[in-house]
Amino acid sequence: AGNLKHPLPPLTDVVLRAIQAARKTAENAINLKRVEDQVNNAVIAANKAA
C-alpha cells in the first residue's frame, strides 16, 4: 500500500467547531419536532373540545 497522494488534513479547530455546530443544529431540530408535535396535539384537542 503506497502513501496517499492527497493525505487527509488533520482535524482542525474549524472542522471540530463545524461538527459541534452541526450536532447542535440536529439536536435543536429534534427538539423542535417534539415541540411541534405537542402543539399539534394541543390544537387537535382544542378543536375536539370546541
DRENTORKOL-3810 file (N, C-alpha, C; in nm, 4 decimals):
REM DRENTORKOL-3810
@n.u->0.0848; n.v->-0.1198; n.w->0.0000; ca.u->0.0000; ca.v->0.0000; ca.w->0.0000; c.u->0.0874; c.v->0.1234; c.w->0.0000
@n.u->0.0773; n.v->0.2030; n.w->-0.1043; ca.u->0.1567; ca.v->0.3256; ca.w->-0.1125; c.u->0.0913; c.v->0.4385; c.w->-0.0357
@n.u->0.1680; n.v->0.5420; n.w->-0.0160; ca.u->0.1129; ca.v->0.6590; ca.w->0.0529; c.u->0.0087; c.v->0.7269; c.w->-0.0350
@n.u->-0.0929; n.v->0.7833; n.w->0.0288; ca.u->-0.1932; ca.v->0.8582; ca.w->-0.0455; c.u->-0.1289; c.v->0.9834; c.w->-0.1034
@n.u->-0.1688; n.v->1.0172; n.w->-0.2251; ca.u->-0.1133; ca.v->1.1386; ca.w->-0.2858; c.u->-0.1672; c.v->1.2624; c.w->-0.2150
@n.u->-0.2927; n.v->1.2535; n.w->-0.1722; ca.u->-0.3540; ca.v->1.3662; ca.w->-0.1005; c.u->-0.3944; c.v->1.3179; c.w->0.0383
@n.u->-0.3037; n.v->1.3227; n.w->0.1335; ca.u->-0.3402; ca.v->1.2772; ca.w->0.2682; c.u->-0.4500; c.v->1.3649; c.w->0.3268
@n.u->-0.5344; n.v->1.3048; n.w->0.4073; ca.u->-0.6412; ca.v->1.3819; ca.w->0.4698; c.u->-0.5810; c.v->1.4802; c.w->0.5688
@n.u->-0.6299; n.v->1.6036; n.w->0.5692; ca.u->-0.5772; ca.v->1.7003; ca.w->0.6659; c.u->-0.6194; c.v->1.6606; c.w->0.8068
@n.u->-0.5406; n.v->1.6974; n.w->0.9063; ca.u->-0.5798; ca.v->1.6666; ca.w->1.0440; c.u->-0.7061; c.v->1.7432; c.w->1.0801
@n.u->-0.7791; n.v->1.6939; n.w->1.1787; ca.u->-0.8992; ca.v->1.7643; ca.w->1.2232; c.u->-0.8572; c.v->1.8945; c.w->1.2901
@n.u->-0.8950; n.v->2.0040; n.w->1.2296; ca.u->-0.8587; ca.v->2.1338; ca.w->1.2848; c.u->-0.9698; c.v->2.1846; c.w->1.3749
@n.u->-0.9400; n.v->2.2920; n.w->1.4481; ca.u->-1.0422; ca.v->2.3524; ca.w->1.5335; c.u->-1.1645; c.v->2.3905; c.w->1.4513
@n.u->-1.1399; n.v->2.4411; n.w->1.3303; ca.u->-1.2514; ca.v->2.4839; ca.w->1.2454; c.u->-1.3428; c.v->2.3660; c.w->1.2151
@n.u->-1.2815; n.v->2.2520; n.w->1.1794; ca.u->-1.3609; ca.v->2.1338; ca.w->1.1465; c.u->-1.4379; c.v->2.0861; c.w->1.2690
@n.u->-1.3687; n.v->2.0809; n.w->1.3833; ca.u->-1.4350; ca.v->2.0349; ca.w->1.5052; c.u->-1.5504; c.v->2.1274; c.w->1.5428
@n.u->-1.5288; n.v->2.2581; n.w->1.5271; ca.u->-1.6367; ca.v->2.3532; ca.w->1.5584; c.u->-1.7542; c.v->2.3321; c.w->1.4646
@n.u->-1.7258; n.v->2.3045; n.w->1.3382; ca.u->-1.8327; ca.v->2.2817; ca.w->1.2412; c.u->-1.9120; c.v->2.1570; c.w->1.2784
@n.u->-1.8405; n.v->2.0524; n.w->1.3216; ca.u->-1.9070; ca.v->1.9284; ca.w->1.3620; c.u->-1.9963; c.v->1.9543; c.w->1.4827
@n.u->-1.9421; n.v->2.0274; n.w->1.5812; ca.u->-2.0211; ca.v->2.0571; ca.w->1.7007; c.u->-2.1446; c.v->2.1387; c.w->1.6647
@n.u->-2.1283; n.v->2.2363; n.w->1.5756; ca.u->-2.2410; ca.v->2.3192; ca.w->1.5345; c.u->-2.3464; c.v->2.2340; c.w->1.4644
@n.u->-2.3019; n.v->2.1411; n.w->1.3806; ca.u->-2.3957; ca.v->2.0537; ca.w->1.3095; c.u->-2.4713; c.v->1.9654; c.w->1.4078
@n.u->-2.3982; n.v->1.9128; n.w->1.5076; ca.u->-2.4641; ca.v->1.8301; ca.w->1.6092; c.u->-2.5700; c.v->1.9106; c.w->1.6831
@n.u->-2.5329; n.v->2.0336; n.w->1.7228; ca.u->-2.6262; ca.v->2.1181; ca.w->1.7977; c.u->-2.7484; c.v->2.1482; c.w->1.7126
@n.u->-2.7263; n.v->2.1750; n.w->1.5839; ca.u->-2.8371; ca.v->2.2034; ca.w->1.4933; c.u->-2.9301; c.v->2.0830; c.w->1.4839
@n.u->-2.8720; n.v->1.9644; n.w->1.4752; ca.u->-2.9528; ca.v->1.8423; ca.w->1.4663; c.u->-3.0337; c.v->1.8234; c.w->1.5940
@n.u->-2.9690; n.v->1.8466; n.w->1.7096; ca.u->-3.0407; ca.v->1.8324; ca.w->1.8366; c.u->-3.1557; c.v->1.9317; c.w->1.8432
@n.u->-3.1299; n.v->2.0559; n.w->1.8023; ca.u->-3.2344; ca.v->2.1580; ca.w->1.8050; c.u->-3.3493; c.v->2.1186; c.w->1.7130
@n.u->-3.3178; n.v->2.0619; n.w->1.5975; ca.u->-3.4214; ca.v->2.0207; ca.w->1.5034; c.u->-3.5082; c.v->1.9118; c.w->1.5654
@n.u->-3.4442; n.v->1.8172; n.w->1.6357; ca.u->-3.5188; ca.v->1.7094; ca.w->1.7008; c.u->-3.6098; c.v->1.7677; c.w->1.8083
@n.u->-3.5550; n.v->1.8622; n.w->1.8879; ca.u->-3.6352; ca.v->1.9244; ca.w->1.9932; c.u->-3.7513; c.v->2.0025; c.w->1.9336
@n.u->-3.7263; n.v->2.0736; n.w->1.8238; ca.u->-3.8326; ca.v->2.1494; ca.w->1.7583; c.u->-3.9434; c.v->2.0559; c.w->1.7124
@n.u->-3.9045; n.v->1.9410; n.w->1.6562; ca.u->-4.0042; ca.v->1.8444; ca.w->1.6087; c.u->-4.0935; c.v->1.8001; c.w->1.7239
@n.u->-4.0318; n.v->1.7751; n.w->1.8411; ca.u->-4.1108; ca.v->1.7347; ca.w->1.9573; c.u->-4.2094; c.v->1.8435; c.w->1.9955
@n.u->-4.1620; n.v->1.9686; n.w->1.9973; ca.u->-4.2495; ca.v->2.0803; ca.w->2.0343; c.u->-4.3637; c.v->2.0919; c.w->1.9346
@n.u->-4.3328; n.v->2.0793; n.w->1.8061; ca.u->-4.4370; ca.v->2.0879; ca.w->1.7033; c.u->-4.5427; c.v->1.9802; c.w->1.7250
@n.u->-4.4981; n.v->1.8591; n.w->1.7580; ca.u->-4.5930; ca.v->1.7506; ca.w->1.7824; c.u->-4.6838; c.v->1.7853; c.w->1.8993
@n.u->-4.6258; n.v->1.8417; n.w->2.0062; ca.u->-4.7048; ca.v->1.8780; ca.w->2.1234; c.u->-4.8054; c.v->1.9866; c.w->2.0880
@n.u->-4.7617; n.v->2.0853; n.w->2.0095; ca.u->-4.8516; ca.v->2.1929; ca.w->1.9679; c.u->-4.9648; c.v->2.1355; c.w->1.8836
@n.u->-4.9307; n.v->2.0491; n.w->1.7895; ca.u->-5.0333; ca.v->1.9881; ca.w->1.7044; c.u->-5.1346; c.v->1.9118; c.w->1.7886
@n.u->-5.0861; n.v->1.8361; n.w->1.8870; ca.u->-5.1768; ca.v->1.7603; ca.w->1.9730; c.u->-5.2666; c.v->1.8546; c.w->2.0514
@n.u->-5.2124; n.v->1.9663; n.w->2.0985; ca.u->-5.2918; ca.v->2.0632; ca.w->2.1732; c.u->-5.3992; c.v->2.1240; c.w->2.0832
@n.u->-5.3631; n.v->2.1541; n.w->1.9595; ca.u->-5.4594; ca.v->2.2112; ca.w->1.8649; c.u->-5.5706; c.v->2.1112; c.w->1.8374
@n.u->-5.5327; n.v->1.9851; n.w->1.8158; ca.u->-5.6327; ca.v->1.8807; ca.w->1.7897; c.u->-5.7270; c.v->1.8681; c.w->1.9090
@n.u->-5.6700; n.v->1.8674; n.w->2.0292; ca.u->-5.7523; ca.v->1.8558; ca.w->2.1498; c.u->-5.8455; c.v->1.9758; c.w->2.1619
@n.u->-5.7956; n.v->2.0949; n.w->2.1323; ca.u->-5.8779; ca.v->2.2155; ca.w->2.1414; c.u->-5.9909; c.v->2.2100; c.w->2.0394
@n.u->-5.9614; n.v->2.1622; n.w->1.9198; ca.u->-6.0640; ca.v->2.1524; ca.w->1.8164; c.u->-6.1724; c.v->2.0532; c.w->1.8571
@n.u->-6.1314; n.v->1.9418; n.w->1.9190; ca.u->-6.2298; ca.v->1.8425; ca.w->1.9630; c.u->-6.3170; c.v->1.9010; c.w->2.0732
@n.u->-6.2562; n.v->1.9786; n.w->2.1616; ca.u->-6.3300; ca.v->2.0366; ca.w->2.2737; c.u->-6.4238; c.v->2.1470; c.w->2.2256
@n.u->-6.3894; n.v->2.2151; n.w->2.1180; ca.u->-6.4693; ca.v->2.3281; ca.w->2.0703; c.u->-6.6007; c.v->2.2801; c.w->2.0094
END
